[in-house]
Amino acid sequence: MFELTQLRCFTTVATELNFRRAAERLNMTQPPLSRQIQLLEHHLGVELFTRTTRSVALTAAGRAFFIEAQNLLERAQQAAVTARRFAEGDIGTVNISFVGSAVYEFLPRVIAEARLKQPHVKIDLSEMNTYQQYEALRARRIDLGIVRAPLLEPGYATECLVREPFVLAVPSSHRLANAESVSVQDLDAQPFLMYAHSAYPPFNELLTGLLRSARVAPEYVQWLGSSLTILALVNAGMGLALVPRCASSVVFKNVVFRDIDLGEGAQSELHLIWRENNDNPAFAMLLEGIRNAVRLGWG
């Protein structure tokens, strides 16, 4: 099969229609140039030039091949550029999964930053709970997960992005909405909306355990799968709820957010998880962008 070097020799001769000038452009002597053209004609099984002592002209086959040869060289050059851009993380695809509450504040800002710095990288997003993301990462369906609990397994990396307190979401008509201060004990016997263990194990275990330790027994009226659903029901007056502070950026007409001291360690966390052997250059660039966003205080 012919080589790219032979195509370059051919297109240069076809442009110059003079072997001496073509050889000068290619920084070579005429005999090797003539040899490359002969090899190309042998591979193709056709004559590309008619030669006399005074002139060089393309044959009909040569004219047809000239167009295709130029296209092949352009495609080869573009392939090399694409490979370099991919290796530098300038193009490609990154698959990111996230827990629903990450969309309130953190994820939109990170995506906006990524689009500025890597505008040609495609970012595919999918919402999953923490344990679904573990499985997707193990199955290599995602490059990066944004989860509520770290993945502590060999071969995987985990990095805490955000730590923030919980706040109490209260219906505006409830007495605690205007109380001077709110404590954990104020939640005793109150109608309460809690994260379902099947959907949000980290929050369910942390919050129910904290309330038990404080000897507080709310009246659990619903076990739910997302902060947004919980806040919608608080807005409807169905009960109180503890939600991450970032969720307070969601505005509901009849929801009031109150600070509450839940004790040391009672924090909401977001973690990044990824495979240590991920060799996607675009992913590596995006990961660094997320870290920079956190350092700038976007968490």
BELNOR-V893987 format. One record per pair of residues at least 6 apart in sequence whose C-alpha atoms are under 8 Angstrom apart, sorted by the first residue. I is the first residue (numbers start at 1). J is the second residue. Records with the same first field share a line. If there is no record, write none. Layout:
BEGIN
I->J  J
END
This chain:
BEGIN
1->43
2->39  40  43  44
4->73
6->36  37  39  40
7->40  69  73
8->73
9->22  26  33  36  37
10->37  66
11->66  69  70
12->22  25  26
13->19  22
14->57  58  66
16->22
17->55  56  57
18->55  56
19->30  33  34
20->29  30
23->29  30  33
41->47  48
46->61
47->59  61  62
48->58  59  60  61  62  63  65
49->56  57  58  59  62
50->56  57  58  59
51->57
82->91
85->91
86->92  281  282
87->281  282
88->281  282
89->118  121  280  281  282  283  284  285
90->118  119  120  121  282
91->118  120  121  122  282
92->120  121  122  282
93->121  122  123  124  282  283
94->121  122  123  124  142  143  144  280  282  283
95->123  124  125  126  141  142  143  144
96->123  124  125  126  142  143  144  145  146
97->125  126  127  128  133  142  144  145  146
98->125  126  127  128  129  130  133  145  146  147
99->127  128  129  130  146  147  148
100->127  128  129  226  227
101->226  227  228  246  247
102->146  270
104->246  247  249  250
105->246  249  299
106->298  299
109->298
110->289  290  293
113->289  293
114->286  289
115->121
121->282
129->147  199  200
130->146  147  148  149  200
133->145  147
134->145  151
136->142
137->143  144  145  274  275
143->274  275  278  283
144->272  273  274  275  283
145->271  272  273  274
146->270  271  272  273
147->270  271  272  273
148->202  268  269  270  271
149->202  269  270  271
150->158  159  160  271  272  273
151->157  158  273
152->158
155->275  276  277
156->273  274  275  276
157->273  274  275  276
158->271  272  273  274
159->271  272  273
160->269  270  271  272
161->269  270  271  272  291  294  299
162->268  269  270  271  294  299
163->267  268  269  270
164->244  245  246  267  268  269
165->244  245  266  267  268
166->242  243  244  245  259  260  262  266  267  268
167->242  243  244  245  257  258  259  260
168->240  241  242  243  257  258  259  260
169->231  234  240  241  242  243  255  256  257  258
170->176  177  234  239  240  241  255  256  257  258
171->177  234  235  236  237  239  240  254  255  256
172->235  254  255  256
173->237  254
176->182
177->256  257  258
181->260
182->258  259  260
183->260  261  262
184->211  214  216  260  261  262
185->214  216
187->216  217  218
188->216  217  218  219
189->216  217  218  219
190->218  219  239  240
191->218  219  220  221  238  239  240
192->218  219  220  221  222  238  239  240  241
193->220  221  222  223  224  230  234  238  239  240  241
194->204  220  222  223  224  230  241  242
195->201  203  204  223  224  225  226  227
196->204  223  224  225
197->203  204  205
198->225
199->224  225  226
200->225  226
203->268
206->266
207->242  266
210->262  266
211->217
221->238  239
224->230
227->243  247
228->247
230->241
231->241  252  255
232->252
233->239
234->240  241  254  255
235->252  253  254  255
236->254
244->267  268
248->257
293->299
END
